[in-house]
Each structure stands twice: as structure tokens, then as C-alpha cells.
Amino acid sequence: MILYVGGKWQERKRIMGIMLDLEALGYEIALYWPTYDKERASDTYMAMCAEHDMGGVRRCDMLIAICDKPYNYMGTLAEIGAALALGKPVIIVGNMHNFIFAYHPLVVCMDSVTQLMKAMEERHGH
């Protein structure tokens, strides 16, 4: 199963760790976006990053959104919307009860990364 793991840029080191943990469980990661070099933040580079992000969402079987910190998750919300438009299941980690799409039938909400990892381990048969 191919996963896209979204989250806030400021949390990229933590998100990369989650990606590596999921990979260790046998999942494939669609895109390692935390490796982007935002120091090169030209309009052209950012456009390329946005296209790669959407390509990762198209390629994945499931999107996981790590939204458990008090940030404005604008990019992650766009990725969730794209995944839902493509009919892909989404797991949202964090309190997103004020987000209408948290109630979409393809969305499962979880309280913590620990809960996510346990569910993904069980799903993959470990």
C-alpha cells in the first residue's frame, strides 16, 4: 500500500520520522516532501513542489494527515481535499472536528500518532 503522509512544513523532521516508521512496517511512501529545500523558495521551485505534492496524492492509495499541533494546515487541507476528490481514504491525526471534511465517509480521525501507528501495524498484519 502506498501512503502519502501530509503535515505542516514546520513539523517536517517529525513527519519524516513517521514516514520512516510506516516504511519499516512495509508501507511505501508516495513522496518524501520533507526533503524539499525551501531555502530555494522561488516561485518556480514552489510550483514544482506543489505539482510533486499533488502527484504524490494521485499516486497514493491512502492519505494520512498529521494535524495534531496548533498550526494552520492550509497545504495539508488542500491535499486532503485532493485525496477525497480522487476517492481515496484519509486518516486525520489530531483534533479537526471543526473541519467539515473530517466527517466525510472516507475519513477516519485518530487522536494521536501512537493510535495511528497501532492501527497501521494491525492493518499491515504485524
N, C-alpha and C positions, 0 to 999 in steps of 0.2 A: 504494500500500500504506500502510495506517495502522499506525503504531507506537506502542506505549506504552513509554516509557523509565523504568524504575524505578531507584531507588538510595536512598542514605542522605540524610536531610534535611541533615546537616552538609556534604554534598557538592553541595548544590543549585545553586550557581553553576557548578560544573564540569559537572553533569548538564545544565543549561540550555544550556551551550555545545555539548555533544554533540547535544542536541535540534536546535539551530540548524544544526549541521553536517549532520545527517541530513536536515533540511528542505531545505538547499541542494542535496542530492543528488536531491531530488524526492520525498522521503517526506513523508507527512502525519503530524503528531504528534497523538495522540488527546487528550492533556491536558498542559498546561503547569503541572504541580503545583509546580515551584519558585517560582511566583509567589504561592503561598499566603502569607497573613500570619499566621504562627504567634504573633505578639505578641497576637493576638486569641484565644488558645487557651482559649476557654470550651468546656465540654462540647458545647454546641450547634454551635459552629463546627467543632470537631474531628470531630463526627459527620457534618457536611456534607462535610468534606474526605474522610473515609473513603468516603462514598457516591459522591463525584465520582471518587475513585481507582478504585473498582470499576466505575463507569460507563465510565471510560477503558479498563479492561481488557476489558470487554464489547465496546466499540466497535472495539478494535484488531484487526488481522489477525495481528500478531506482537508478543510482549513481549520487550523487551531489558532485562536486569537488570545494572546496573553494580555489581558486588560485589568490586571489586579493592582495597579498603582493609580494614584490620583493625577492622571495626565489627560490631556485632550488627545484622543486617539483618532485623529482625522484620517490618516493614511490607512490605519487598520480597519476603520469603519468602511472605507471605500473597498478594501479587499474582501470584507465580509459580504458587502452588497454584491460584488462581482461573483463571489462563490455561490451565493444564493441564486443569482440570475442564471448561473450555469447549472443549477440543480444539485449542487454539491453540499454534503453535510458539513456543519460547522460546530465546533466546540468553542465556547467562550469561557475563559477562565477569569473570574472576577465579578464584582457586583455591577452588572449592566442592566439592572431592572428598569432603568429609565430609558432604555434603548428599545424602541418598538420591535426591532428585528430579533431581539433576544427571545421573543415569543413565537417566532416563525417555526413551523413544524420541522424544518430541517436543522434547527439549532438546539443544542444541549448546553446548558450552563453549568459550570462547576465552580466551586468556591476557591480552589487552590491548585497550585501546580502539583502538589502531592496527590490530590484526588485525581488529577489528570493522568499522572504517571501510573497510578494504580490501575485506572480504567484502561489505559493503553497497553499496559502489561497483560492484563486479563484478555483484552481483545486480540492480542497477538499470540496468546496461548503460552505465555511464560509462567 
